[in-house]
Amino acid sequence: MEKGAPSLASIFRVLCHLSGLVERSASDWYEKSGPALDALDMTGQPRRLPATRRIVPDEPEAASEERLEELAEFVGGTARRCARALPKDIVRTQGWTVVFGDGTDLEVEGNCFDAARTGRKGESILRWLTLMLGPVIVAQELMAGDRDEGVSMPRLLEKAGPVVRDIAGRAGRILALLDAAYFEKLVIEGIDVNGWDFIVCANQQRQILQRLVEEQQEWIWGDTGPDVRRGWTESQVGCFVHMPESWSEPVTIIVRRWREEGELPGAPWHYSFLATRIEPAQLPASLRKHGYAEAIWMLYGTKQARENHYKTALRDLGLHHPPSGRLGISQAFYAIASAASNIAMVLRYRIVAPQERGIEVWRLRERYLRIAGTLVRTGRTLWVRLSGVSVNALRQTLWERAFAATGRL
């Protein structure tokens, strides 16, 4: 019986199977390098030139549609289990179960990634798109770096709809928070099909909306005063109804405008826009006292904190760096990693001691997992003996509490 972690070759074979791609030998994927000029390395020594170079296909080798569906079901299955194990306050806000959608660009080095494209800053990138319920990834997809987020999001909404509904319950209210890249007709229609409420940044149509709001009567504005933290000397909020071109239903546009410190009196306003169909009567009593427009901005403001959940996947699990030049291999890898991230969230918020709730994964490993010890089963009793040399009393107590919590899940 083999012991230890599987080899890289074994992992590669598994990922090929999960993605539906054919395994290939090095001779199929590398060719001899052509002639090249002599060069020096950074120390001034003759630079050793590679004997071969990787063959990159014209089109990305993506996972098959069948395998992508299977991987999506796998991620959704772990999301169901993990979200239900979390404390309710982690996935809910003001009576809504909150879904947060976003994409992140993954910078890659070299010329061997078949789906890498040039990003806004000239870097070579892949794009990872996710939908999270609280800290749990319910749907995700790794794609070519030039894939439009707004065009790709409806596919994720279709995958996530049944999963989120199972978690929230048939009567549960669901709120989607999305940034400006998703103020698109197909995205909003996908949200409507799922039966979710939404607040989406509408700054993608800033020019049109600013012209429209400047045509509104002054009575639409409510004064919200200065904000020292943001550097605003004055601010106002208002709302109006807008029907974007080619849309079948209008949205309510919530607009905030402000002036900043150091600007001359009467300087032009700065504007930012949100779109929603939430009605004032849907707001909980605790928010109504702030006024309708301000309450919508307050709800949307919780989105920024949700972005912190990316740190677990990107930093602690190393997903800043796709593992393979073949897109399909990395797609399978990111599905498995998403499930691992979901399990890590249960550890962070449910298993550890209450005072350490939300602990980062690297600290979790340090305090709970890297502890020498033995497990001995006698009769119906399992004895856990931890190393007294490497574990102080506090850490041992924390570990024992976490072990007990795990048994109750």
Disulfide bonds with the S-S distance in Angstrom:
none
